[in-house]
Amino acid sequence: MVFWVFGYGSLVWNPGFDYDEKMLGFIKDYRRVFDLACIDHRGTPENPARTCTLEEKEGEICWGVAYCVRGGPEKEKLAMQYLERRECEYDQKTLVNFYKEGDSLHPALTGVIVFTSTPDKENNIYHLGPAPLEDMARQIATANGPCGNNRDYLFLLEKAMHNLGHEDDLVIELANEVRKVLGVVNVVLNEKKLVGPTQLPHQPHVPIPSLQLHPLPEPIALDS
């Protein structure tokens, strides 16, 4: 067994597990949103953080990094156990096609695992749903947890996507709004155009503050 997993949040800059290969690319018909509560890494049940999840949206693409784990059942089992514990607020594993820059028609990889969440507050207690940018920024500016504060999660993602050469407009806009809340002068990154189309032909793919949240197991000392 060999598996690939797609990282679009903190996995982009901090995978935290032993992998054998990584690849820059994108998945289709998804976009990054900050609609998921985190209560055990960057937030608490009383003051949850807002972290990334994916929203299905036809024609959108989401850039990130795919990691390959190979080397035998034990290594693969340890990696998956780590990921499942770290991504415990994501209630789904979805299989997607993964594309490399320069070829949007032929997937470089198929059956790539991506951790996603059900966008339904009744069936997913960690689903926050959308909110005005200013409200999200205030929440992110003030949330803290065992692994650090929510704003650093956002700023690290902003920096990582900039370094990859594929900034996310929502990440930049939200990060600048958080800086306003913090009273920090906006940081203007070097303008860099997205390489490749932002709208691609649709192809079908395989398929909290306060909420009624339940405490999770003791958190690992890494990110979510």
N, C-alpha and C positions, 0 to 999 in steps of 0.2 A: 504493500500500500504506500502510495505517495500522495500527499495532498498539498494544495495551494490554498492560501487564505488571503483575502483582500483587505488591506488596511486603509481606512479613510479618515480616521481620527487620530488618537494618540499612538496607534500602531505605526503611523507613518514615521514618527521620530523616535519612538521607544517601543520596539516590538517586544522586548523582554523575554523572548524564548529563543532556543537554539534553532536556527534555520540554515538551510544549505544554499539558497539562491534567492535573490530578490529581483523584481522587475517593475519598472515604472510603466504605467499605462492607465487605462480607464475602463469603466463599465458603462453600459448604455441604459437609458430609461430610468435613471435614478439621479437624485440630487441630494446634496448634503444639507441637513436642517438641524437646528438645535432644539429639538422637541422632546428629548429624553432626559429624565431626572436621574441624577447620580447621588446616592445617599451614603456611599461607603468609601469613596476615593477622594473626590473633589468637593463633596458636600456632606450634609447630614440629613437625617429624617426631618429635623426641624427647619433646616434651611438647605434644601436640595440644590445641587448644581445643575446647570444646563449643559448637556454634552451632545455630541453628534449622533445622529442616526440617519437613515436614508429614507427618503420619500420617493415613491414611484411617480415618475413624470415622463410621459412619452416624449421622446426627442431630446431629453437632457442627457448629459454625460457627467460622470464623477471621476475625477482623477485621483490616483492614489498609488499604493505600492502593493504588489502581490509577493507573498513569501512562500517558498517551497520548503517542505519538510520531508526528508527522505532519510534512509539509513537504518530501517528496521522497525518492527512493531513497537518496541519499547520506547524509542525516541519519539515516534509519532504519537504514541499514547500520552507521553508526558507533555508534549507540546499542546495537544488538544485539551488535556485536563487543565493546563495552565490557562489556556484561552477561555475555556468555559467558565472558569472561576473568575477570571478578570472581567469577562464580558457578561457577567451574571444578570445584568439588567436588560440584556437583549434576549428576547424570548424566541427568536427564530434563527435558523441557519438556512440561508438561501443559496442556491447554486446559480452562478452567473457565468456568462462568457466574458473574457478579459481581452482587451485589445491594446496593441502597442501603437505608439505614435507613428503616423504615416500609413497605417492600414486600418481603416474604419469598417471595412467590409468583411475581412477574414479574421476571426478571433485567434489570438496567439495561444490562448488557453481556454479550455471548456471545463465546466464543473468546478469552478473556483468557489470556495466557501466564503460567504460574507455574513457577518453577524448583523441582523436587522431586528426591528421591533414592530409589534402590532400597533398601528396608529388608532387605538381605541381605548379610551379611558376605562371602560367597563371590563375589558379583557386584559388590559395591561396597566397595572398600577403605577408603572413608571412613565407612562405617556403623559407629558405635559401639554402637548399640542402647541400650535403657534401662538404668538403674542406680539404686540407692538415692539418695534426695535428698542425703544427706550426702556420698556419694562424688562425685556430680556437682558439688556445691558446692566440695569440696576441689580438684577438677580446674580448675574455673572460676576459683577464687581464685588459683591459682598459674601458669596458662598465660599466656605472653606471646609476641608475634610482631612482625613489622615494622610493623604498623599500630596496635600498642598491646596492652593486656592484655585478657584474656577477660572479666574482671569488669566493665570499663567497657562492653563490648558489651552485657552483660546489664542493667546499670543504665540505659544509654541507651535500651534497648528498654522497660524498665519505665516510664521517664519519658515516652517518646513515646506509649505506649498510654494512660497516665494523661491526658496532654494531649489525646488524641483522644476521651477519654471512654469508653473500652472496655478497661479493664484485663483482663489475662489472669491468672487465678488461679495457674497454674503459674509464670509469670514472677515474680509477687510472692513466692510461697513460696520459689522458688529464690534470688531476690535476697536475701531475708531470711536464708536459710541461709548464703549466701556472706558476709553481714555478720557472722554469728556466727563463721564461720571466721576472718575478718579481725579479730575482736575489736571490731567496730563496733556501736554500739547500733542496733537495728532502727529504720528510718525508717517511720513509720506514715503512709501517704498518706491523704488525705481519702477516706472511704468513699464510693464511688459505685457504684450499682447498674447493671448492664448494661442498656442500653435495648434492649428487644426480647427475643425468646425465645432461650434457649440451646439448645433442641431444636427442630428444624424438620423438616417432612416431607421424607422422602428422595426425591430425584429423581436418576436416573442421570446421570453426567457423562462427558465424553469423557476417554477416557483421555489416633582411631582410636586405660597407653597403649600400649602399643607394638603397632603392627600392621606388616604388611609394606607400608610406605608407600613410594611413589616420589616423588622430588623433582619439583616442578612448575616451570613457567617462572617467570622473574623476576616477582615480584608487582608489581602496580600499587600506587601509594601511596594507596589508598583502602580502604574497608572491605569485608568479606565478609558 
